[in-house]
Amino acid sequence: MLCKDDPVLFEPNSTATLNLVWALEEFSRVYNTIHPFLCTILCPLGILANCVHILVLTRRRMRRSSINWLLIGIAVCDILTMTSYFVYILKFEIYTRLLNHKGISFLWASILRIHASTSIALHSITLYLCVTMAFIRWKAMRTTQSKLMKPKVIAVMYVVVCCTVLMLCIPTYMVHEVKPVLVRSIEGFAQFLNFYTVDISHWAVRNHCRYFKANLWIIGIFLKAIPCLLLLWFTVALMIRLRANNAKRDMLLFHNQCSKTQRRKRKNYDRTTFTLIVMLTMFLLTELPQGVLTMLNGIYTNDVHTVFYMNLANVLDLLSLINCYVGFIAYCFLCSKYRQTFLMMIMTTMEQKSSNIRYETVERSELKSLPLLSKINGNNCTT
């Protein structure tokens, strides 16, 4: 029980509530045994995929687009998110729980507290960068001469988004605190062990969880609902504008009888917008339910925390990890220019390695021939 006198969402003794709780507990019991091992595969692969994503987007032919600069920022946030979660899985899920290690130290408990806040911050930064990316693309479909497409403006936007989100995540860090583990001894006395855990702070649950609920509303509204609604609006706006532009373009191509090269260029331009729409839709489908659940948690804290968060926390984490793959997968399958740059980068790397191997073999053959040349030169000198 977190909060006293909290409004009730589910009737505690109803059959529907009991069946729902039983089903969620059974699902959680089965999935939680798979989740740590699944994440140990997803996190390293996601880190590798986003590193490749950054390498491709930083090529000369890809750096010209302002959208790609925002994609680089999103990929950096995804790498940090998956690295932090990978450390969490190894230490707190596999090493501590599955291997039955006795508790965690104060240092690791502090790291866990930081992880809980930074993971929310990094994911929220990614959401707002997606909103910024959609807004820039929406403006670019109307005019290509916009100040928003300059790299300096993109850098300023990135800094503003990061600073704003980090400030909004300060309450999340404050409502949690590191607490020592309390164990009742046989004699009935309370004994503090040299182990620690992260829990809701005492001041956050005062006055009917006023501060804890306020933090949930901050997360639910400013870090979930607002970016999701903006994503929804811009996704629909992009689709409407894309459809209108396609209709106008078809009319122009029909009347002007443009060449195949011009048609192909316009098709690639539309493919970029379509790729962005797919990315935004994926983020929307995974983030909007979490935003609704967070706001419900701000109203019905006890029921939502006990019924949903306790049983579906790992599933929500999995959705966040899947989002870290969206940019790389979408561009690999939907953007031909991205694939061409990726293949060119691989071919260039292989050619460099092959040339280095040839150079090393030539050097070794020359070094092996040096003693023979010295003998021949010595014999010529003696004669």
Beta strands, then each sheet from edge to edge (+ up, - down):
strand 1: 176-184
strand 2: 190-200
sheet 1: 1+ 2-
end
